[in-house]
Amino acid sequence: MTGISDGALKSAEAATWRDYLELTKPKVVALMMVTTLVGMLLASPGMVPWQVLLYGNLGIALCAASAAAINHLVDSQVDSLMRRTENRPVARGRVNRASASTFALLLGVTGALLLAVLVNPLTAWLTVASLIGYAFVYTLFLKRATPQNIVIGGLAGAAPPLLGWTAVTNQVDPHALLLVLIIFAWTPPHFWSLAIHRREEYAKVAIPMLPVTHGVEFTKLHIVLYTALLCAVSLLPFAVGMLGPLYLLGAVLLGGGFVYWSLALLFGSNPRTAMETFKYSSIYLLALFLIMLIDHYLFPRPLVYSVIVG
């Protein structure tokens, strides 16, 4: 009885700024913005103009936050039934749906206008397309329609480095698309390892994640296969002369770590391995993009820049 009363009291609490911050999924957006910033810096042989750094990152971050808030809205009923998400602001009732909708709209419109007016229209359009892809195509349709939801919908989440690049160059460059491809290949093993850990909860709310529809062992095998694909794709920036030897070393070492965890997941029996693989995958992406940045400044590639800005 006491537990029910406490839950009712929490649901009746007025929303705080922390609740609205939680709507934006700040940790997820922060990782996205690292890749956006790296995309910006790789697009230029020198320093990126401060206006692009400030307004570009702010606009993209606001649109990403808007997509996250829409995700909270769409998934509020499902979130309330899953232990991992049951305390989210909309699911718990601390932020009502009208307030969350208004908040998401303000974030998205403000971000898009900043990009269109103070950066360039191409970046604004691509960012809005990414927002729509994640918040509506993936969250509203793909997530509930197919076990390949993460694979197909991953393209929207892979866009940040391209957005950062176009903010600087005002064009879609093949090198930026390589960065997109890396995140696209990274997304399935990243989310499937979490889905294995949360399989029972996804099954409870009828979300057709791969471990639910095809079983845990099938998913583990696909994590290994996609990790191998990711390792191969991650070598392409070196292969095309975009990045140098330091990046190659980092990509090989980080990829080796990812392969280790994927194989430990496939052949091991420790129930904690899925979550450890998920955690490593986040470290992998952050470290890989930071190594890109270090290599970019230690081993500049003037021939690449002449193509981009010439």
Backbone bond lengths (Angstrom), bond angles and torsions (degrees), N, CA, C in turn:
res aa  C-N    CA-C-N  psi(-1)  N-CA   C-N-CA  omega(-1)  CA-C   N-CA-C  phi
1 M - - - 1.447 - - 1.528 111.73 -
2 T 1.319 114.48 -40.93 1.457 119.36 179.57 1.522 111.19 -63.23
3 G 1.358 115.76 -40.78 1.461 120.33 179.30 1.512 111.91 -60.87
4 I 1.339 116.89 -40.81 1.470 120.26 179.73 1.514 110.39 -65.35
5 S 1.328 116.48 -42.42 1.458 120.29 179.76 1.519 110.98 -63.01
6 D 1.345 116.91 -41.93 1.454 120.44 178.34 1.522 111.24 -61.80
7 G 1.348 115.75 -42.10 1.465 119.65 178.93 1.510 110.85 -62.76
8 A 1.325 117.53 -41.92 1.460 121.12 179.45 1.518 110.99 -63.26
9 L 1.343 115.50 -40.56 1.457 119.34 178.86 1.527 111.19 -63.84
10 K 1.352 116.50 -42.50 1.453 119.77 179.87 1.520 111.08 -63.89
11 S 1.321 117.19 -38.73 1.460 120.89 179.67 1.517 111.46 -65.99
12 A 1.350 115.71 -28.20 1.454 119.89 -176.68 1.526 112.17 -86.95
13 E 1.323 118.12 -7.39 1.457 121.19 -177.99 1.524 110.70 -64.11
14 A 1.333 114.65 145.12 1.456 119.37 175.58 1.519 109.56 -71.11
15 A 1.323 116.19 145.72 1.462 120.88 -179.91 1.523 110.46 -67.33
16 T 1.313 116.48 142.78 1.456 122.51 175.80 1.524 109.09 -112.52
17 W 1.316 115.84 174.19 1.459 119.37 179.04 1.524 110.89 -62.99
18 R 1.333 116.09 -28.84 1.466 119.47 178.57 1.529 111.13 -65.43
19 D 1.330 116.60 -34.37 1.463 119.77 177.40 1.526 111.01 -64.93
20 Y 1.325 116.11 -41.93 1.460 118.96 179.36 1.526 111.00 -70.12
21 L 1.325 116.66 -34.86 1.458 119.64 174.54 1.526 110.29 -63.05
22 E 1.323 117.49 -40.95 1.459 121.16 179.18 1.523 111.55 -63.12
23 L 1.320 116.92 -32.99 1.465 120.37 177.35 1.528 111.77 -58.77
24 T 1.320 117.01 -27.97 1.472 120.97 -176.22 1.529 112.70 -85.00
25 K 1.345 118.11 -2.28 1.473 121.99 -176.42 1.532 110.40 48.37
26 P 1.340 117.02 64.66 1.473 120.82 -170.70 1.524 114.76 -59.18
27 K 1.339 118.75 -34.90 1.465 119.76 -179.93 1.520 111.50 -67.87
28 V 1.333 115.77 -40.36 1.464 120.18 177.95 1.521 110.40 -65.84
29 V 1.330 116.45 -45.94 1.462 121.11 -179.37 1.528 110.27 -64.16
30 A 1.331 117.11 -37.46 1.469 120.31 179.34 1.526 111.20 -61.15
31 L 1.342 117.06 -43.43 1.468 120.26 177.75 1.528 110.38 -64.08
32 M 1.326 116.56 -41.03 1.464 120.40 177.29 1.521 111.06 -60.47
33 M 1.335 116.47 -40.54 1.459 119.93 -175.88 1.522 112.20 -72.13
34 V 1.323 117.72 -26.25 1.463 119.81 172.56 1.525 109.09 -61.79
35 T 1.341 116.81 -45.52 1.468 119.93 -179.86 1.530 111.36 -68.35
36 T 1.329 116.47 -33.06 1.468 120.12 175.92 1.520 110.73 -64.28
37 L 1.326 116.08 -46.91 1.465 121.06 -179.77 1.524 111.04 -62.66
38 V 1.318 116.96 -42.19 1.463 119.95 177.84 1.527 110.28 -62.55
39 G 1.337 117.01 -40.97 1.460 120.21 176.19 1.518 111.89 -57.93
40 M 1.337 116.73 -42.16 1.461 121.04 177.75 1.523 111.70 -61.48
41 L 1.321 115.78 -48.56 1.464 120.63 -174.26 1.522 111.96 -70.35
42 L 1.340 116.94 -34.77 1.463 119.52 177.48 1.525 111.84 -69.70
43 A 1.321 116.91 -22.10 1.468 121.02 -176.95 1.524 112.83 -78.45
44 S 1.329 116.60 -7.47 1.462 119.62 -175.38 1.526 110.62 -132.98
45 P 1.341 118.00 139.11 1.464 120.25 177.10 1.515 112.92 -73.21
46 G 1.336 116.60 -19.80 1.457 121.17 179.67 1.510 110.60 -119.55
47 M 1.319 115.22 -148.09 1.452 120.16 -179.99 1.526 109.77 -84.48
48 V 1.301 115.69 140.04 1.457 121.43 177.57 1.525 108.53 -74.08
49 P 1.339 118.68 137.55 1.473 120.43 177.77 1.524 111.45 -53.00
50 W 1.329 115.91 140.93 1.465 119.68 -174.02 1.523 112.12 -62.03
51 Q 1.335 117.06 -31.28 1.466 118.94 179.40 1.525 111.21 -63.32
52 V 1.336 116.28 -39.82 1.461 120.35 178.91 1.520 110.24 -68.78
53 L 1.329 116.07 -43.17 1.468 120.01 178.51 1.527 110.92 -58.79
54 L 1.326 116.12 -47.24 1.464 120.14 -175.32 1.525 111.25 -73.67
55 Y 1.327 116.70 -59.87 1.461 119.81 -172.91 1.530 112.10 -74.88
56 G 1.323 116.45 -33.07 1.456 118.88 178.31 1.520 111.80 -65.37
57 N 1.324 116.38 -50.97 1.464 119.44 179.74 1.524 111.77 -65.39
58 L 1.328 116.88 -39.76 1.461 119.82 179.89 1.524 110.95 -65.11
59 G 1.328 116.98 -45.77 1.469 119.82 -179.60 1.517 112.71 -63.17
60 I 1.333 116.47 -44.69 1.469 120.11 179.38 1.520 110.55 -65.21
61 A 1.345 116.58 -41.12 1.472 120.22 179.27 1.526 111.37 -63.47
62 L 1.321 117.57 -40.94 1.465 120.64 179.56 1.527 110.99 -64.49
63 C 1.316 117.28 -40.66 1.476 120.11 178.51 1.531 110.72 -67.69
64 A 1.329 117.26 -39.14 1.469 120.52 176.52 1.522 110.55 -63.81
65 A 1.330 116.36 -40.21 1.458 120.73 177.81 1.522 111.23 -65.39
66 S 1.326 116.43 -37.16 1.458 120.90 176.67 1.524 111.05 -62.36
67 A 1.331 116.66 -44.50 1.464 120.87 178.32 1.524 110.57 -61.52
68 A 1.335 116.62 -39.32 1.465 120.55 178.80 1.523 110.86 -64.19
69 A 1.331 117.06 -41.64 1.464 120.43 179.63 1.528 111.14 -65.50
70 I 1.326 116.77 -38.26 1.466 120.05 176.42 1.526 110.17 -64.16
71 N 1.323 116.43 -38.18 1.461 120.82 176.25 1.529 111.09 -59.72
72 H 1.330 117.07 -42.25 1.466 121.09 175.94 1.524 110.71 -59.12
73 L 1.330 116.10 -41.51 1.463 120.80 -178.99 1.526 111.63 -65.82
74 V 1.320 115.77 -51.62 1.465 120.64 -176.12 1.521 111.46 -63.56
75 D 1.329 116.20 -38.52 1.466 120.87 -174.40 1.527 113.69 -96.13
76 S 1.317 118.35 12.62 1.468 120.02 -172.90 1.525 112.75 -59.83
77 Q 1.327 117.36 -39.77 1.465 119.58 -179.60 1.531 110.86 -68.63
78 V 1.320 115.60 -44.30 1.465 120.18 177.21 1.525 110.31 -63.86
79 D 1.330 116.58 -43.27 1.468 120.71 -179.41 1.522 111.84 -57.94
80 S 1.326 116.62 -37.13 1.468 120.19 -176.98 1.526 112.39 -67.56
81 L 1.333 117.01 -16.72 1.467 121.26 -178.31 1.529 113.19 -100.74
82 M 1.342 116.59 -6.04 1.463 120.45 -178.15 1.526 110.14 -108.99
83 R 1.327 115.39 134.83 1.463 119.83 -175.70 1.522 111.97 -60.31
84 R 1.340 116.57 -37.82 1.468 120.42 -177.36 1.517 112.33 -65.91
85 T 1.336 117.42 -27.79 1.462 120.60 -171.09 1.530 114.03 -121.92
86 E 1.326 117.65 3.51 1.460 120.27 -172.14 1.530 113.60 -64.62
87 N 1.317 117.90 -20.66 1.463 120.65 -178.97 1.526 113.21 -98.35
88 R 1.321 117.71 10.82 1.457 119.52 176.81 1.527 110.25 -63.77
89 P 1.339 117.49 150.41 1.477 121.05 -170.46 1.527 114.87 -57.19
90 V 1.328 118.90 -44.37 1.469 120.15 -178.89 1.525 110.08 -75.66
91 A 1.316 117.24 -41.85 1.465 120.71 179.07 1.526 111.50 -61.06
92 R 1.316 115.94 -36.22 1.461 120.97 -178.09 1.524 112.46 -83.93
93 G 1.334 115.81 -18.79 1.456 119.37 178.91 1.510 114.51 95.29
94 R 1.321 118.00 4.71 1.467 119.54 179.80 1.528 111.11 -71.90
95 V 1.347 115.91 -31.94 1.465 121.23 173.87 1.522 107.03 -116.51
96 N 1.326 116.96 122.31 1.467 118.21 -179.08 1.524 110.58 -77.28
97 R 1.312 115.79 165.39 1.463 120.99 -172.93 1.530 112.30 -64.57
98 A 1.323 117.11 -36.73 1.465 119.96 179.88 1.529 110.58 -64.96
99 S 1.318 116.81 -43.47 1.466 120.60 179.79 1.513 111.33 -66.20
100 A 1.331 116.61 -41.33 1.468 120.46 178.51 1.522 111.17 -64.68
101 S 1.338 116.76 -39.22 1.464 120.83 178.99 1.526 111.02 -64.69
102 T 1.317 116.31 -44.30 1.460 121.17 178.79 1.520 110.87 -62.72
103 F 1.318 116.07 -43.30 1.460 121.99 179.22 1.527 110.62 -60.93
104 A 1.328 116.82 -46.66 1.463 121.02 179.62 1.529 111.28 -62.74
105 L 1.329 116.63 -41.65 1.462 121.19 179.87 1.526 111.29 -63.83
106 L 1.332 116.50 -44.55 1.469 120.69 179.59 1.528 111.03 -62.15
107 L 1.318 116.37 -43.86 1.459 120.03 179.01 1.524 110.79 -61.17
108 G 1.326 116.37 -49.09 1.456 120.40 -176.30 1.514 113.25 -64.61
109 V 1.328 116.61 -45.81 1.469 120.66 -179.21 1.521 110.82 -65.26
110 T 1.344 116.18 -44.11 1.468 119.71 179.60 1.525 111.03 -62.13
111 G 1.327 116.60 -44.96 1.453 119.84 179.57 1.512 112.67 -62.51
112 A 1.328 116.79 -45.07 1.463 120.81 -178.75 1.529 111.24 -64.55
113 L 1.329 117.16 -40.34 1.465 120.62 179.38 1.526 111.45 -66.69
114 L 1.327 116.75 -40.93 1.468 119.84 176.89 1.528 110.62 -57.52
115 L 1.320 115.70 -45.58 1.459 120.00 -177.90 1.532 111.40 -68.26
116 A 1.325 116.85 -43.29 1.467 120.77 -176.73 1.521 112.01 -66.78
117 V 1.338 116.52 -39.98 1.472 120.99 -173.42 1.524 112.05 -88.89
118 L 1.341 117.35 -40.58 1.458 120.61 -170.51 1.532 114.06 -107.04
119 V 1.322 118.24 -8.09 1.471 120.63 178.09 1.535 108.39 -118.44
120 N 1.327 117.56 -88.86 1.465 121.02 171.86 1.526 109.18 -165.03
121 P 1.328 117.77 152.06 1.469 121.01 -176.30 1.531 113.52 -62.45
122 L 1.346 117.99 -33.43 1.460 120.08 -179.63 1.521 111.05 -59.68
123 T 1.323 116.07 -46.69 1.467 119.58 179.23 1.525 110.64 -63.66
124 A 1.321 116.63 -38.45 1.468 120.02 178.75 1.524 110.81 -62.09
125 W 1.329 117.09 -46.95 1.462 120.22 -178.51 1.533 111.67 -65.39
126 L 1.316 116.62 -42.27 1.462 119.87 179.39 1.530 111.30 -65.19
127 T 1.323 116.41 -37.34 1.464 120.36 179.57 1.521 110.82 -68.27
128 V 1.323 116.72 -42.58 1.469 120.10 177.50 1.526 110.13 -64.27
129 A 1.329 117.23 -39.27 1.468 120.05 177.42 1.527 110.84 -62.54
130 S 1.319 116.39 -39.24 1.465 120.76 177.54 1.518 110.88 -65.34
131 L 1.331 116.38 -41.63 1.472 121.51 177.37 1.532 110.27 -59.48
132 I 1.310 116.27 -48.68 1.466 120.64 -179.64 1.531 110.43 -63.46
133 G 1.324 116.22 -40.73 1.455 120.13 -179.38 1.514 112.69 -60.80
134 Y 1.340 116.78 -43.50 1.466 119.93 -178.91 1.518 111.81 -78.90
135 A 1.332 116.34 -50.67 1.463 120.24 -170.83 1.523 112.80 -72.46
136 F 1.323 117.41 -32.44 1.460 119.55 -175.14 1.534 113.20 -112.75
137 V 1.342 117.02 -55.55 1.469 118.84 -176.95 1.524 110.69 -63.04
138 Y 1.353 116.89 -48.96 1.460 119.50 -179.33 1.526 112.04 -74.89
139 T 1.344 116.91 -56.38 1.464 120.40 -172.17 1.526 112.53 -67.32
140 L 1.324 117.13 -42.76 1.468 120.00 -176.98 1.523 113.23 -79.68
141 F 1.344 116.72 -34.80 1.469 118.59 -172.13 1.527 113.09 -115.63
142 L 1.335 117.09 -64.98 1.462 119.96 -170.68 1.523 113.32 -60.66
143 K 1.311 117.49 -39.53 1.463 121.40 -175.65 1.522 111.45 -57.57
144 R 1.322 116.71 -32.52 1.464 121.88 -176.84 1.522 112.78 -103.93
145 A 1.335 116.84 -1.96 1.463 119.51 -171.40 1.520 114.03 -104.29
146 T 1.334 118.15 -28.78 1.460 119.25 -171.51 1.525 110.66 -153.49
147 P 1.335 118.25 146.14 1.466 120.69 174.85 1.526 112.54 -69.16
148 Q 1.321 117.09 -10.74 1.462 120.97 174.53 1.534 111.31 -90.11
149 N 1.323 115.88 18.54 1.470 120.73 -176.87 1.530 112.41 -54.90
150 I 1.323 116.37 -43.66 1.458 120.58 -177.76 1.526 111.39 -68.27
151 V 1.319 116.42 -37.56 1.465 120.51 -178.68 1.526 110.30 -67.01
152 I 1.332 116.01 -51.08 1.467 120.34 -177.13 1.524 111.27 -70.28
153 G 1.331 115.64 -44.99 1.460 119.75 -177.05 1.508 113.85 -76.70
154 G 1.335 117.31 -9.40 1.458 119.84 -176.94 1.507 114.42 -65.89
155 L 1.336 116.83 -19.66 1.464 119.66 -178.38 1.522 111.56 -61.80
156 A 1.333 117.47 -39.45 1.468 120.45 179.87 1.523 110.97 -63.27
157 G 1.333 115.91 -41.28 1.456 119.32 179.62 1.517 113.82 -74.34
158 A 1.341 116.89 -14.02 1.462 121.27 -179.19 1.522 112.88 -89.43
159 A 1.317 117.81 -3.16 1.462 121.59 -171.63 1.527 116.42 -75.19
160 P 1.345 121.78 -24.24 1.470 120.43 -172.06 1.526 117.20 -48.53
161 P 1.356 121.20 -45.65 1.473 117.30 179.97 1.533 112.63 -65.23
162 L 1.324 117.06 -31.64 1.465 120.01 174.94 1.521 110.05 -65.69
163 L 1.317 117.44 -41.02 1.464 121.08 179.34 1.521 110.39 -63.24
164 G 1.338 116.44 -41.91 1.457 119.60 177.14 1.518 111.76 -62.80
165 W 1.328 116.38 -40.68 1.462 121.14 -179.42 1.522 111.11 -65.57
166 T 1.332 116.99 -46.35 1.476 119.73 -178.76 1.521 111.45 -68.67
167 A 1.333 117.44 -26.21 1.459 119.65 176.29 1.527 110.74 -61.78
168 V 1.326 117.06 -31.68 1.464 122.15 -179.59 1.528 111.67 -87.41
169 T 1.330 117.18 -44.23 1.467 120.90 -170.44 1.524 114.56 -101.30
170 N 1.324 117.12 -17.37 1.464 121.90 -176.71 1.527 111.84 60.02
171 Q 1.344 115.76 33.23 1.464 120.41 175.11 1.526 109.30 -155.29
172 V 1.332 115.00 156.41 1.461 121.03 177.11 1.521 107.67 -88.98
173 D 1.324 115.86 113.46 1.456 121.44 -175.57 1.528 110.66 -103.72
174 P 1.338 118.75 142.98 1.468 120.46 178.30 1.523 113.89 -56.99
175 H 1.331 117.41 -33.47 1.459 119.46 179.20 1.528 111.32 -66.84
176 A 1.313 116.53 -35.34 1.462 119.83 176.26 1.524 110.52 -65.93
177 L 1.322 116.48 -35.92 1.463 120.62 179.42 1.532 111.24 -66.83
178 L 1.338 117.98 -28.18 1.461 120.39 174.51 1.530 110.84 -64.20
179 L 1.323 116.59 -38.83 1.467 120.30 177.23 1.525 110.46 -64.73
180 V 1.325 116.06 -40.25 1.466 120.99 176.00 1.528 109.88 -60.73
181 L 1.327 116.58 -43.39 1.459 121.26 -178.58 1.523 111.78 -62.26
182 I 1.323 116.93 -37.73 1.465 120.45 178.06 1.530 110.59 -61.55
183 I 1.329 117.48 -47.89 1.466 120.11 -179.29 1.526 110.53 -68.26
184 F 1.329 116.64 -35.64 1.457 121.11 177.93 1.531 110.84 -60.69
185 A 1.337 117.08 -42.93 1.464 121.03 178.82 1.522 111.69 -73.40
186 W 1.312 117.30 -28.52 1.474 122.71 -179.51 1.524 112.11 -73.41
187 T 1.314 117.54 -31.74 1.461 121.86 -171.00 1.532 114.05 -60.12
188 P 1.340 121.06 -48.28 1.470 119.21 -178.08 1.528 114.63 -59.90
189 P 1.353 120.43 -50.73 1.470 117.42 179.11 1.521 112.99 -64.68
190 H 1.305 116.88 -29.46 1.466 121.15 177.57 1.519 110.80 -64.27
191 F 1.330 117.06 -52.90 1.463 120.10 -175.41 1.518 113.08 -79.86
192 W 1.327 117.57 -31.58 1.457 118.45 179.34 1.527 112.15 -67.23
193 S 1.322 117.71 -32.73 1.470 118.82 176.67 1.526 110.19 -65.29
194 L 1.335 117.22 -38.56 1.467 120.09 174.77 1.523 110.50 -67.19
195 A 1.329 116.65 -39.31 1.467 120.50 -179.26 1.526 111.62 -63.98
196 I 1.333 117.38 -34.04 1.464 119.54 175.13 1.523 109.99 -63.94
197 H 1.317 115.68 -44.11 1.462 120.30 -179.79 1.532 111.72 -63.30
198 R 1.342 116.49 -33.29 1.463 122.11 -176.79 1.529 112.10 -108.83
199 R 1.323 116.99 24.20 1.457 121.22 -173.38 1.533 112.45 -55.00
200 E 1.315 117.66 -47.31 1.465 120.78 -176.79 1.521 111.73 -62.59
201 E 1.313 116.73 -36.92 1.464 119.81 179.25 1.521 111.27 -68.99
202 Y 1.333 117.62 -41.51 1.464 119.82 176.87 1.522 110.84 -64.14
203 A 1.320 116.79 -38.67 1.471 120.20 178.28 1.527 110.44 -64.60
204 K 1.309 116.52 -37.46 1.463 121.88 -178.42 1.530 111.77 -61.47
205 V 1.342 115.79 -36.28 1.468 119.65 -176.73 1.539 111.53 -102.63
206 A 1.335 116.93 11.53 1.472 122.98 174.55 1.524 113.12 60.54
207 I 1.338 116.76 37.15 1.462 120.48 171.54 1.526 107.03 -91.79
208 P 1.340 118.65 120.46 1.469 121.15 -171.40 1.532 113.52 -79.60
209 M 1.328 116.67 58.10 1.455 119.09 174.31 1.530 109.06 -68.33
210 L 1.313 116.14 153.73 1.464 121.10 -172.92 1.534 113.60 -54.27
211 P 1.340 120.81 -41.61 1.469 118.98 178.60 1.530 113.34 -64.35
212 V 1.328 116.41 -25.22 1.466 120.95 179.78 1.523 110.41 -77.64
213 T 1.331 116.47 -43.82 1.466 120.08 -173.78 1.524 113.50 -86.26
214 H 1.329 117.26 -31.19 1.468 120.21 -174.42 1.531 113.51 -120.97
215 G 1.302 117.41 -2.25 1.456 119.95 176.89 1.516 113.34 94.85
216 V 1.318 115.01 159.40 1.459 121.71 -175.92 1.527 111.55 -68.93
217 E 1.322 118.54 -43.82 1.462 121.07 -176.97 1.524 111.28 -63.72
218 F 1.329 116.75 -41.22 1.464 121.23 176.65 1.528 110.39 -59.89
219 T 1.328 115.77 -42.19 1.466 120.65 -179.58 1.518 111.13 -66.95
220 K 1.329 117.00 -40.90 1.466 120.48 178.48 1.530 110.92 -59.78
221 L 1.330 116.73 -43.09 1.458 120.57 178.33 1.525 110.97 -61.02
222 H 1.319 116.37 -41.81 1.467 119.65 179.85 1.526 112.10 -69.96
223 I 1.316 117.65 -29.78 1.457 120.12 173.67 1.523 110.05 -62.62
224 V 1.330 116.70 -42.91 1.468 120.91 177.62 1.530 110.29 -61.94
225 L 1.330 116.89 -45.83 1.467 120.80 -177.77 1.525 111.76 -64.30
226 Y 1.332 116.47 -43.79 1.464 119.43 179.60 1.519 111.37 -70.55
227 T 1.330 117.47 -30.58 1.462 119.97 175.84 1.521 110.52 -65.92
228 A 1.335 116.36 -40.93 1.471 120.36 175.81 1.527 110.61 -61.88
229 L 1.334 116.14 -42.53 1.466 120.43 177.04 1.529 110.66 -61.68
230 L 1.320 116.72 -43.28 1.463 121.45 178.85 1.522 110.74 -59.76
231 C 1.334 116.91 -44.29 1.461 120.46 -179.76 1.525 110.87 -60.28
232 A 1.327 116.82 -41.14 1.460 120.62 178.66 1.527 111.08 -66.33
233 V 1.324 116.26 -46.28 1.466 120.96 -179.43 1.524 111.30 -62.76
234 S 1.328 116.73 -37.07 1.461 120.32 -177.54 1.524 112.77 -65.44
235 L 1.331 118.38 -17.55 1.466 121.77 178.35 1.527 112.66 -83.67
236 L 1.331 117.45 -13.48 1.464 120.89 -175.53 1.534 113.67 -61.97
237 P 1.343 120.31 -40.39 1.471 118.25 178.33 1.531 113.05 -57.39
238 F 1.326 117.63 -33.23 1.466 120.32 175.23 1.526 110.29 -75.19
239 A 1.312 116.41 -41.59 1.468 121.07 -176.10 1.526 112.13 -61.22
240 V 1.332 117.45 -34.45 1.472 120.37 -177.98 1.526 112.26 -93.35
241 G 1.334 117.53 4.75 1.454 120.69 178.21 1.511 114.91 82.11
242 M 1.315 117.09 11.67 1.466 120.47 -179.97 1.529 111.46 -74.00
243 L 1.335 116.79 -38.51 1.456 122.65 -179.73 1.519 109.24 -130.80
244 G 1.341 115.86 166.02 1.441 120.77 -170.16 1.516 116.13 -107.04
245 P 1.335 117.57 -159.64 1.472 122.50 -171.83 1.520 114.18 -66.21
246 L 1.322 117.88 -33.07 1.464 119.17 179.12 1.521 110.36 -64.02
247 Y 1.316 115.62 -42.42 1.469 118.93 177.41 1.522 110.83 -62.77
248 L 1.326 117.28 -42.57 1.466 120.64 179.34 1.521 110.60 -57.25
249 L 1.323 116.90 -47.17 1.467 120.79 179.36 1.526 110.53 -60.73
250 G 1.332 116.20 -46.58 1.464 119.75 -179.90 1.512 112.51 -62.52
251 A 1.343 117.03 -42.64 1.463 120.69 -179.66 1.524 111.12 -63.43
252 V 1.334 116.88 -40.20 1.465 120.41 -179.72 1.529 110.38 -66.85
253 L 1.328 117.14 -45.74 1.469 120.29 -178.25 1.531 111.37 -66.55
254 L 1.318 116.38 -45.64 1.469 119.59 179.36 1.526 110.87 -65.86
255 G 1.322 116.57 -39.97 1.456 119.88 177.08 1.514 111.97 -63.62
256 G 1.338 116.44 -38.48 1.456 120.00 176.17 1.518 112.07 -60.80
257 G 1.331 116.32 -38.79 1.465 120.17 176.50 1.512 112.17 -64.53
258 F 1.330 116.32 -39.89 1.473 120.28 179.30 1.531 110.20 -66.67
259 V 1.335 116.08 -41.07 1.468 119.65 177.47 1.528 110.33 -61.63
260 Y 1.329 116.18 -42.04 1.471 119.80 178.58 1.525 111.14 -56.79
261 W 1.332 116.74 -48.47 1.467 119.78 -177.65 1.519 111.82 -68.54
262 S 1.328 117.24 -35.80 1.470 118.85 178.81 1.528 110.84 -67.16
263 L 1.335 117.26 -37.79 1.467 120.21 177.99 1.526 111.13 -72.41
264 A 1.337 116.19 -36.47 1.471 119.60 176.03 1.526 109.87 -62.17
265 L 1.321 116.18 -36.25 1.461 120.86 178.20 1.521 110.75 -69.47
266 L 1.336 116.80 -41.28 1.461 121.31 -177.61 1.531 112.02 -68.00
267 F 1.314 116.72 -44.38 1.467 119.84 -172.33 1.525 114.02 -101.46
268 G 1.326 117.39 -13.26 1.461 120.18 -178.13 1.516 112.44 -88.89
269 S 1.312 114.60 173.61 1.468 120.22 -179.46 1.521 112.51 -125.36
270 N 1.323 117.37 2.81 1.462 120.92 179.91 1.531 109.56 -71.72
271 P 1.330 119.06 120.43 1.473 120.66 -177.78 1.523 113.45 -65.50
272 R 1.322 117.46 -16.81 1.465 120.23 -179.97 1.526 112.74 -82.36
273 T 1.330 116.95 -12.18 1.465 119.90 -174.81 1.522 112.28 -63.32
274 A 1.318 118.00 -35.49 1.474 120.56 179.70 1.524 110.65 -60.03
275 M 1.313 116.57 -44.85 1.463 119.95 -179.79 1.530 111.31 -70.17
276 E 1.325 117.27 -35.11 1.460 120.42 176.55 1.523 110.51 -65.58
277 T 1.325 116.51 -37.76 1.469 120.74 176.65 1.525 110.28 -64.32
278 F 1.332 116.07 -42.38 1.465 120.96 177.92 1.528 110.65 -60.65
279 K 1.321 117.07 -44.78 1.469 120.52 179.67 1.522 111.23 -63.91
280 Y 1.346 116.00 -42.82 1.464 118.70 179.75 1.529 110.68 -63.20
281 S 1.319 116.85 -37.76 1.461 119.43 -178.38 1.525 111.63 -60.90
282 S 1.329 117.08 -35.77 1.468 120.36 177.05 1.526 110.84 -68.05
283 I 1.337 115.57 -42.56 1.463 120.23 177.12 1.528 110.05 -62.33
284 Y 1.326 115.30 -41.52 1.472 121.15 -179.74 1.520 111.43 -55.34
285 L 1.325 116.75 -51.50 1.461 119.85 -175.52 1.519 111.29 -65.13
286 L 1.329 116.27 -44.16 1.466 120.17 179.57 1.526 110.22 -61.26
287 A 1.328 117.05 -47.35 1.465 120.86 -177.87 1.521 111.46 -65.84
288 L 1.335 117.26 -40.66 1.462 120.47 -179.00 1.520 111.11 -60.73
289 F 1.323 117.15 -43.68 1.463 119.80 -178.77 1.523 111.84 -72.76
290 L 1.314 118.17 -31.83 1.460 119.94 176.03 1.536 110.50 -68.57
291 I 1.333 116.84 -36.98 1.471 120.15 176.74 1.520 110.29 -66.41
292 M 1.329 117.04 -36.29 1.464 119.96 173.92 1.524 110.24 -54.68
293 L 1.306 114.81 -45.17 1.459 120.51 -176.41 1.525 111.17 -66.22
294 I 1.323 116.75 -43.91 1.468 120.76 179.11 1.526 110.23 -62.63
295 D 1.315 116.71 -46.32 1.458 121.16 179.06 1.528 111.11 -60.91
296 H 1.323 115.25 -39.47 1.469 121.51 -179.11 1.524 111.56 -56.16
297 Y 1.335 116.96 -39.86 1.457 120.31 -177.27 1.525 113.19 -90.42
298 L 1.333 117.90 -27.62 1.465 120.02 178.63 1.523 112.39 -81.81
299 F 1.341 116.57 -33.06 1.466 121.68 -178.40 1.525 109.86 -128.19
300 P 1.341 118.04 70.79 1.472 120.43 -178.40 1.519 111.39 -60.71
301 R 1.334 115.38 147.37 1.466 122.20 -176.85 1.523 109.24 -118.71
302 P 1.344 118.61 83.42 1.480 120.82 -174.45 1.517 114.42 -60.27
303 L 1.328 118.86 -32.31 1.466 120.14 -179.63 1.520 111.60 -64.76
304 V 1.337 115.96 -36.25 1.461 119.98 177.38 1.518 109.95 -64.89
305 Y 1.347 117.02 -43.72 1.453 119.67 -177.08 1.524 112.06 -66.83
306 S 1.331 116.42 -32.26 1.462 117.89 179.47 1.515 111.22 -64.21
307 V 1.337 116.99 -29.85 1.465 120.79 176.13 1.514 109.97 -71.71
308 I 1.347 116.27 -41.31 1.463 120.95 -173.75 1.528 111.96 -71.43
309 V 1.346 116.26 -47.46 1.458 118.49 -171.82 1.521 112.76 -105.55
310 G 1.309 116.47 -1.25 1.449 119.71 -171.83 1.474 115.30 -87.27
